[in-house]
């Protein structure tokens, strides 16, 4: 089932009657701003908000197997 031009015009007229022109214009404006912000964030190099916090514990150091064996020999 396809939607023709008459149906689209009817939907637009009903939306104008139900919501009014100013609300629909405001909705379009906010939708445009949201899309613009989303595109700018996608194009930016990294996130604008810091992911980690400064008081978080540092990640543990992972040693290669050879260094672990050397450390075990030195302890005992």
N, CA, C and O atoms as CSV, one atom per row, in Angstrom:
chain,resi,resn,atom,element,x,y,z
A,1,UNK,N,N,0.851,-1.171,0.000
A,1,UNK,CA,C,0.000,0.000,0.000
A,1,UNK,C,C,0.896,1.233,0.000
A,1,UNK,O,O,1.778,1.372,0.848
A,2,UNK,N,N,0.668,2.102,-0.933
A,2,UNK,CA,C,1.453,3.322,-1.063
A,2,UNK,C,C,0.677,4.519,-0.539
A,2,UNK,O,O,-0.552,4.568,-0.583
A,3,UNK,N,N,1.444,5.485,-0.040
A,3,UNK,CA,C,0.845,6.735,0.414
A,3,UNK,C,C,1.009,7.748,-0.712
A,3,UNK,O,O,2.128,8.027,-1.141
A,4,UNK,N,N,-0.079,8.284,-1.180
A,4,UNK,CA,C,-0.057,9.244,-2.271
A,4,UNK,C,C,0.024,10.673,-1.765
A,4,UNK,O,O,0.118,10.921,-0.563
A,5,UNK,N,N,-0.014,11.605,-2.705
A,5,UNK,CA,C,0.100,13.025,-2.387
A,5,UNK,C,C,-1.092,13.508,-1.561
A,5,UNK,O,O,-0.932,14.334,-0.663
A,6,UNK,N,N,-2.277,12.998,-1.861
A,6,UNK,CA,C,-3.480,13.418,-1.145
A,6,UNK,C,C,-3.387,13.010,0.325
A,6,UNK,O,O,-3.746,13.786,1.211
A,7,UNK,N,N,-2.912,11.809,0.581
A,7,UNK,CA,C,-2.774,11.343,1.959
A,7,UNK,C,C,-1.744,12.152,2.731
A,7,UNK,O,O,-1.954,12.476,3.900
A,8,UNK,N,N,-0.633,12.479,2.084
A,8,UNK,CA,C,0.408,13.281,2.738
A,8,UNK,C,C,-0.127,14.660,3.084
A,8,UNK,O,O,0.112,15.159,4.183
A,9,UNK,N,N,-0.848,15.279,2.162
A,9,UNK,CA,C,-1.437,16.602,2.421
A,9,UNK,C,C,-2.439,16.518,3.571
A,9,UNK,O,O,-2.481,17.413,4.415
A,10,UNK,N,N,-3.234,15.470,3.615
A,10,UNK,CA,C,-4.200,15.286,4.690
A,10,UNK,C,C,-3.501,15.140,6.043
A,10,UNK,O,O,-3.951,15.708,7.038
A,11,UNK,N,N,-2.420,14.395,6.082
A,11,UNK,CA,C,-1.657,14.227,7.328
A,11,UNK,C,C,-1.072,15.558,7.783
A,11,UNK,O,O,-1.106,15.872,8.973
A,12,UNK,N,N,-0.538,16.342,6.854
A,12,UNK,CA,C,0.040,17.654,7.197
A,12,UNK,C,C,-1.051,18.593,7.734
A,12,UNK,O,O,-0.831,19.289,8.726
A,13,UNK,N,N,-2.212,18.616,7.092
A,13,UNK,CA,C,-3.313,19.475,7.547
A,13,UNK,C,C,-3.776,19.057,8.938
A,13,UNK,O,O,-4.006,19.916,9.790
A,14,UNK,N,N,-3.917,17.754,9.186
A,14,UNK,CA,C,-4.318,17.279,10.509
A,14,UNK,C,C,-3.283,17.648,11.572
A,14,UNK,O,O,-3.650,18.040,12.679
A,15,UNK,N,N,-2.004,17.527,11.249
A,15,UNK,CA,C,-0.954,17.897,12.198
A,15,UNK,C,C,-1.027,19.390,12.522
A,15,UNK,O,O,-0.878,19.781,13.680
A,16,UNK,N,N,-1.252,20.218,11.513
A,16,UNK,CA,C,-1.376,21.658,11.750
A,16,UNK,C,C,-2.582,21.977,12.627
A,16,UNK,O,O,-2.509,22.851,13.492
A,17,UNK,N,N,-3.667,21.287,12.412
A,17,UNK,CA,C,-4.871,21.536,13.208
A,17,UNK,C,C,-4.658,21.087,14.647
A,17,UNK,O,O,-5.030,21.796,15.582
A,18,UNK,N,N,-4.062,19.913,14.827
A,18,UNK,CA,C,-3.888,19.383,16.174
A,18,UNK,C,C,-2.828,20.133,16.981
A,18,UNK,O,O,-3.053,20.443,18.151
A,19,UNK,N,N,-1.692,20.424,16.380
A,19,UNK,CA,C,-0.570,20.983,17.132
A,19,UNK,C,C,-0.363,22.479,16.916
A,19,UNK,O,O,0.230,23.140,17.768
A,20,UNK,N,N,-0.822,23.014,15.830
A,20,UNK,CA,C,-0.613,24.424,15.548
A,20,UNK,C,C,0.727,24.649,14.862
A,20,UNK,O,O,1.662,23.861,15.013
A,21,UNK,N,N,0.800,25.721,14.119
A,21,UNK,CA,C,2.001,26.009,13.338
A,21,UNK,C,C,3.233,26.295,14.179
A,21,UNK,O,O,4.339,25.909,13.803
A,22,UNK,N,N,3.057,26.972,15.323
A,22,UNK,CA,C,4.221,27.339,16.133
A,22,UNK,C,C,4.860,26.119,16.786
A,22,UNK,O,O,6.085,26.037,16.869
A,23,UNK,N,N,4.054,25.178,17.246
A,23,UNK,CA,C,4.622,23.964,17.865
A,23,UNK,C,C,5.357,23.119,16.828
A,23,UNK,O,O,6.425,22.576,17.110
A,24,UNK,N,N,4.788,23.009,15.635
A,24,UNK,CA,C,5.439,22.215,14.594
A,24,UNK,C,C,6.733,22.894,14.163
A,24,UNK,O,O,7.733,22.217,13.920
A,25,UNK,N,N,6.729,24.232,14.063
A,25,UNK,CA,C,7.949,24.952,13.706
A,25,UNK,C,C,9.014,24.770,14.785
A,25,UNK,O,O,10.187,24.568,14.470
A,26,UNK,N,N,8.615,24.842,16.047
A,26,UNK,CA,C,9.560,24.625,17.145
A,26,UNK,C,C,10.112,23.217,17.146
A,26,UNK,O,O,11.290,23.011,17.438
A,27,UNK,N,N,9.281,22.253,16.827
A,27,UNK,CA,C,9.720,20.864,16.747
A,27,UNK,C,C,10.741,20.684,15.627
A,27,UNK,O,O,11.757,20.011,15.803
A,28,UNK,N,N,10.466,21.281,14.495
A,28,UNK,CA,C,11.421,21.209,13.381
A,28,UNK,C,C,12.741,21.878,13.708
A,28,UNK,O,O,13.805,21.384,13.336
A,29,UNK,N,N,12.673,22.994,14.399
A,29,UNK,CA,C,13.883,23.720,14.785
A,29,UNK,C,C,14.721,22.897,15.757
A,29,UNK,O,O,15.937,22.795,15.592
A,30,UNK,N,N,14.087,22.312,16.764
A,30,UNK,CA,C,14.841,21.517,17.733
A,30,UNK,C,C,15.378,20.243,17.102
A,30,UNK,O,O,16.464,19.790,17.463
A,31,UNK,N,N,14.647,19.661,16.173
A,31,UNK,CA,C,15.138,18.481,15.465
A,31,UNK,C,C,16.358,18.835,14.624
A,31,UNK,O,O,17.320,18.068,14.576
A,32,UNK,N,N,16.329,19.974,13.967
A,32,UNK,CA,C,17.475,20.423,13.174
A,32,UNK,C,C,18.710,20.666,14.026
A,32,UNK,O,O,19.819,20.306,13.633
A,33,UNK,N,N,18.521,21.277,15.195
A,33,UNK,CA,C,19.651,21.503,16.111
A,33,UNK,C,C,20.231,20.185,16.597
A,33,UNK,O,O,21.449,20.030,16.688
A,34,UNK,N,N,19.366,19.247,16.905
A,34,UNK,CA,C,19.832,17.941,17.393
A,34,UNK,C,C,20.648,17.217,16.331
A,34,UNK,O,O,21.694,16.640,16.633
A,35,UNK,N,N,20.181,17.245,15.110
A,35,UNK,CA,C,20.915,16.594,14.019
A,35,UNK,C,C,22.252,17.279,13.795
A,35,UNK,O,O,23.258,16.609,13.562
A,36,UNK,N,N,22.275,18.612,13.863
A,36,UNK,CA,C,23.518,19.355,13.672
A,36,UNK,C,C,24.526,19.016,14.769
A,36,UNK,O,O,25.701,18.798,14.473
A,37,UNK,N,N,24.089,18.968,16.028
A,37,UNK,CA,C,24.977,18.605,17.134
A,37,UNK,C,C,25.500,17.186,16.976
A,37,UNK,O,O,26.679,16.926,17.216
A,38,UNK,N,N,24.633,16.272,16.577
A,38,UNK,CA,C,25.042,14.877,16.387
A,38,UNK,C,C,26.114,14.774,15.318
A,38,UNK,O,O,27.109,14.075,15.508
A,39,UNK,N,N,25.930,15.453,14.207
A,39,UNK,CA,C,26.932,15.426,13.129
A,39,UNK,C,C,28.250,16.034,13.589
A,39,UNK,O,O,29.315,15.512,13.258
A,40,UNK,N,N,28.199,17.128,14.345
A,40,UNK,CA,C,29.428,17.748,14.838
A,40,UNK,C,C,30.170,16.817,15.791
A,40,UNK,O,O,31.399,16.764,15.751
A,41,UNK,N,N,29.467,16.091,16.636
A,41,UNK,CA,C,30.109,15.156,17.558
A,41,UNK,C,C,30.722,13.976,16.809
A,41,UNK,O,O,31.786,13.485,17.185
A,42,UNK,N,N,30.060,13.526,15.762
A,42,UNK,CA,C,30.599,12.421,14.968
A,42,UNK,C,C,31.886,12.853,14.283
A,42,UNK,O,O,32.836,12.074,14.201
A,43,UNK,N,N,31.928,14.076,13.794
A,43,UNK,CA,C,33.104,14.573,13.072
A,43,UNK,C,C,34.249,14.967,13.987
A,43,UNK,O,O,35.388,15.049,13.527
A,44,UNK,N,N,33.995,15.213,15.253
A,44,UNK,CA,C,35.050,15.657,16.166
A,44,UNK,C,C,36.036,14.525,16.421
A,44,UNK,O,O,35.730,13.355,16.192
A,45,UNK,N,N,37.212,14.886,16.892
A,45,UNK,CA,C,38.275,13.904,17.104
A,45,UNK,C,C,37.981,12.947,18.236
A,45,UNK,O,O,38.306,11.765,18.129
A,46,UNK,N,N,37.390,13.401,19.298
A,46,UNK,CA,C,37.128,12.548,20.450
A,46,UNK,C,C,35.928,13.035,21.209
A,46,UNK,O,O,35.298,14.021,20.828
A,47,UNK,N,N,35.605,12.348,22.284
A,47,UNK,CA,C,34.463,12.779,23.083
A,47,UNK,C,C,34.766,14.080,23.817
A,47,UNK,O,O,35.901,14.323,24.227
A,48,UNK,N,N,33.751,14.904,23.978
A,48,UNK,CA,C,33.947,16.177,24.661
A,48,UNK,C,C,33.849,16.028,26.172
A,48,UNK,O,O,34.203,16.953,26.904
A,49,UNK,N,N,33.381,14.899,26.647
A,49,UNK,CA,C,33.240,14.647,28.072
A,49,UNK,C,C,34.293,13.634,28.487
A,49,UNK,O,O,34.499,12.628,27.808
A,50,UNK,N,N,34.964,13.906,29.615
A,50,UNK,CA,C,35.981,12.986,30.098
A,50,UNK,C,C,35.329,11.674,30.506
A,50,UNK,O,O,34.304,11.668,31.188
A,51,UNK,N,N,35.926,10.565,30.089
A,51,UNK,CA,C,35.350,9.265,30.369
A,51,UNK,C,C,35.685,8.808,31.781
A,51,UNK,O,O,34.803,8.348,32.507
A,52,UNK,N,N,36.939,8.928,32.177
A,52,UNK,CA,C,37.364,8.481,33.500
A,52,UNK,C,C,37.423,9.634,34.472
A,52,UNK,O,O,37.353,10.797,34.072
A,53,UNK,N,N,37.551,9.319,35.749
A,53,UNK,CA,C,37.702,10.372,36.745
A,53,UNK,C,C,39.122,10.342,37.280
A,53,UNK,O,O,39.810,9.326,37.177
A,54,UNK,N,N,39.559,11.449,37.848
A,54,UNK,CA,C,40.945,11.562,38.303
A,54,UNK,C,C,41.209,10.759,39.565
A,54,UNK,O,O,42.362,10.427,39.840
A,55,UNK,N,N,40.178,10.434,40.345
A,55,UNK,CA,C,40.393,9.707,41.585
A,55,UNK,C,C,40.287,8.188,41.400
A,55,UNK,O,O,40.285,7.447,42.383
A,56,UNK,N,N,40.201,7.731,40.180
A,56,UNK,CA,C,40.120,6.293,39.920
A,56,UNK,C,C,41.498,5.660,40.102
A,56,UNK,O,O,42.524,6.304,39.884
A,57,UNK,N,N,41.505,4.395,40.503
A,57,UNK,CA,C,42.761,3.679,40.682
A,57,UNK,C,C,43.391,3.397,39.330
A,57,UNK,O,O,42.683,3.110,38.365
A,58,UNK,N,N,44.720,3.474,39.246
A,58,UNK,CA,C,45.365,3.178,37.963
A,58,UNK,C,C,45.235,1.694,37.638
A,58,UNK,O,O,45.093,0.860,38.531
A,59,UNK,N,N,45.286,1.386,36.368
A,59,UNK,CA,C,45.173,0.000,35.926
A,59,UNK,C,C,46.421,-0.769,36.345
A,59,UNK,O,O,47.518,-0.211,36.321
A,60,UNK,N,N,46.279,-2.032,36.725
A,60,UNK,CA,C,47.449,-2.817,37.126
A,60,UNK,C,C,48.384,-3.047,35.954
A,60,UNK,O,O,47.952,-3.145,34.805
A,61,UNK,N,N,49.673,-3.131,36.259
A,61,UNK,CA,C,50.671,-3.354,35.228
A,61,UNK,C,C,50.736,-4.847,34.919
A,61,UNK,O,O,50.805,-5.672,35.830
A,62,UNK,N,N,50.713,-5.184,33.655
A,62,UNK,CA,C,50.791,-6.574,33.232
A,62,UNK,C,C,52.206,-6.837,32.759
A,62,UNK,O,O,52.710,-6.161,31.863
A,63,UNK,N,N,52.841,-7.822,33.368
A,63,UNK,CA,C,54.211,-8.164,33.024
A,63,UNK,C,C,54.248,-9.303,32.031
A,63,UNK,O,O,53.400,-10.194,32.080
A,64,UNK,N,N,55.222,-9.292,31.125
A,64,UNK,CA,C,55.394,-10.432,30.233
A,64,UNK,C,C,55.798,-11.668,31.042
A,64,UNK,O,O,56.291,-11.538,32.163
A,65,UNK,N,N,55.597,-12.842,30.493
A,65,UNK,CA,C,55.856,-14.095,31.205
A,65,UNK,C,C,57.310,-14.200,31.639
A,65,UNK,O,O,57.573,-14.717,32.725
A,66,UNK,N,N,58.269,-13.733,30.838
A,66,UNK,CA,C,59.689,-13.828,31.190
A,66,UNK,C,C,59.984,-13.014,32.444
A,66,UNK,O,O,60.749,-13.464,33.298
A,67,UNK,N,N,59.406,-11.844,32.573
A,67,UNK,CA,C,59.650,-11.011,33.748
A,67,UNK,C,C,59.002,-11.617,34.988
A,67,UNK,O,O,59.534,-11.485,36.091
A,68,UNK,N,N,57.862,-12.277,34.821
A,68,UNK,CA,C,57.202,-12.915,35.955
A,68,UNK,C,C,58.076,-14.048,36.477
A,68,UNK,O,O,58.215,-14.215,37.689
A,69,UNK,N,N,58.666,-14.825,35.577
A,69,UNK,CA,C,59.547,-15.918,35.992
A,69,UNK,C,C,60.784,-15.374,36.703
A,69,UNK,O,O,61.206,-15.932,37.716
A,70,UNK,N,N,61.377,-14.279,36.180
A,70,UNK,CA,C,62.542,-13.673,36.807
A,70,UNK,C,C,62.196,-13.157,38.193
A,70,UNK,O,O,62.985,-13.300,39.126
A,71,UNK,N,N,61.031,-12.564,38.329
A,71,UNK,CA,C,60.620,-12.029,39.631
A,71,UNK,C,C,60.407,-13.165,40.627
A,71,UNK,O,O,60.736,-13.022,41.805
A,72,UNK,N,N,59.860,-14.298,40.167
A,72,UNK,CA,C,59.646,-15.438,41.046
A,72,UNK,C,C,60.977,-16.021,41.510
A,72,UNK,O,O,61.104,-16.426,42.666
A,73,UNK,N,N,61.974,-16.068,40.617
A,73,UNK,CA,C,63.294,-16.597,40.980
A,73,UNK,C,C,63.997,-15.690,41.978
A,73,UNK,O,O,64.688,-16.177,42.872
A,74,UNK,N,N,63.832,-14.393,41.841
A,74,UNK,CA,C,64.494,-13.442,42.726
A,74,UNK,C,C,63.879,-13.477,44.138
A,74,UNK,O,O,64.569,-13.178,45.113
A,75,UNK,N,N,62.614,-13.832,44.256
A,75,UNK,CA,C,61.963,-13.860,45.565
A,75,UNK,C,C,62.327,-15.124,46.352
A,75,UNK,O,O,62.355,-15.095,47.583
A,76,UNK,N,N,62.585,-16.157,45.703
A,76,UNK,CA,C,62.688,-17.338,46.520
A,76,UNK,C,C,63.717,-18.282,46.197
A,76,UNK,O,O,63.845,-19.308,46.865
